[in-house]
Amino acid sequence: MAIVWSENYATGVSAIDRQHQKLFTYVNKIEQYMQNNVFEGKEIDELLNFLTDYTIMHFTHEEFCMKEKNCPSAEKNKKAHDEFLKFFTDFKKQYGRTPSMLRKDLLKKLQKAAEDWLVGHICKIDLHLKNCENRI
């Protein structure tokens, strides 16, 4: 089931909120591809490359904002980002070694993990930015 952005996820930093919305869109693309029986090929390669680059850019920007605003969750945020990047790097290695017939299950795992992580991370850590707006 697709994840849907709502104002409940708003951090109060418009650039970060727009980035989160874009991540929601791309995580939902994983589900769309699976529904269309696309488990490998150009579309998946482009999606994984985008997620790699965009996630790193987003994490860097978000970590900067938390430091700039003296957010007490900054270290916890950085650690969570590092853990997700390790998961995603490991996923990509495994995906590259996995035979075509088994890639569907692997993509399902990525989609579920990315949805859970994205929503959970925003709600548990990123929303702390709202309380830091006046701390600059």
C-alpha positions in Angstrom: 0.0 0.0 0.0 1.4 3.4 -1.0 2.5 5.8 1.7 0.8 9.2 1.6 2.2 12.5 2.7 0.3 14.4 5.3 0.9 17.6 7.2 1.5 15.3 10.3 4.9 14.7 8.8 5.8 18.4 8.4 9.0 19.3 10.1 8.6 23.1 9.8 11.5 23.2 7.3 9.9 23.5 3.9 13.0 22.2 2.0 13.1 19.1 4.1 9.3 18.6 3.8 9.6 18.8 0.0 12.5 16.3 0.0 10.4 13.9 2.2 7.5 14.2 -0.2 9.8 13.4 -3.1 11.1 10.4 -1.2 7.5 9.2 -0.6 6.9 9.4 -4.4 10.0 7.3 -5.2 9.4 4.7 -2.5 5.9 4.4 -3.9 7.4 3.8 -7.4 8.9 0.6 -6.0 5.3 -0.7 -5.4 4.2 0.5 -8.8 7.0 -1.4 -10.5 6.2 -4.5 -8.6 2.5 -4.3 -9.5 3.6 -4.0 -13.2 5.9 -7.0 -12.8 9.0 -4.9 -13.3 11.7 -6.3 -11.0 14.9 -5.4 -13.0 16.1 -3.5 -15.9 16.4 0.2 -16.8 13.5 1.4 -14.6 14.8 -0.3 -11.5 18.4 0.7 -12.1 17.3 4.4 -12.5 15.2 4.2 -9.4 17.9 2.7 -7.2 20.5 5.2 -8.6 18.1 8.1 -7.8 17.4 6.8 -4.3 21.1 6.5 -3.7 22.0 10.0 -4.8 18.9 11.7 -3.4 19.0 10.0 -0.1 22.6 11.1 0.5 21.8 14.6 -0.5 18.7 14.7 1.7 20.5 13.2 4.7 23.3 15.7 4.3 20.9 18.7 4.2 18.8 17.4 7.1 21.9 16.9 9.2 23.1 20.4 8.4 19.7 21.8 9.4 19.6 20.0 12.7 23.1 21.2 13.6 22.3 24.7 12.5 19.2 24.7 14.7 21.0 23.0 17.6 18.5 20.2 17.5 19.1 17.8 20.4 18.2 14.9 18.0 21.0 15.7 15.6 23.3 12.9 16.7 20.5 10.4 16.8 19.5 11.5 13.3 23.0 11.1 12.0 23.2 7.6 13.4 19.9 6.6 12.0 20.9 7.9 8.6 24.2 6.0 8.7 22.3 2.8 9.6 19.8 3.3 6.7 22.6 3.9 4.2 24.3 0.7 5.3 21.1 -1.2 4.9 20.6 0.3 1.4 24.1 -0.3 0.4 23.8 -3.9 1.5 20.5 -4.2 -0.3 22.0 -3.0 -3.6 24.9 -5.5 -3.3 22.5 -8.3 -2.7 20.2 -7.2 -5.5 23.1 -7.2 -7.9 24.0 -10.8 -7.0 20.4 -12.1 -6.9 19.0 -14.1 -9.9 16.2 -12.4 -11.8 13.5 -14.8 -10.5 14.2 -13.9 -6.9 14.4 -10.1 -7.3 10.7 -9.6 -6.7 11.0 -10.7 -3.1 14.0 -8.6 -2.6 12.2 -5.5 -3.9 9.3 -6.2 -1.7 11.7 -6.2 1.3 13.1 -2.9 0.2 9.7 -1.3 -0.3 8.5 -2.4 3.1 11.7 -1.4 4.9 11.9 2.0 3.1 8.2 2.8 3.9 8.6 1.8 7.5 11.9 3.6 7.9 10.8 6.8 6.2 7.5 7.2 8.2 9.1 6.0 11.4 12.2 8.2 11.1 10.2 11.3 10.3 7.8 10.7 13.2 10.4 9.8 15.8 13.3 12.0 14.9 12.7 14.6 12.1 9.7 16.1 13.7 12.0 17.3 16.5 13.0 20.1 14.1 9.6 21.8 14.8 10.8 22.4 18.4 14.1 23.8 17.3 12.9 26.5 15.0 13.5 29.3 17.6 16.8 27.9 18.9 19.0 29.4 16.2 
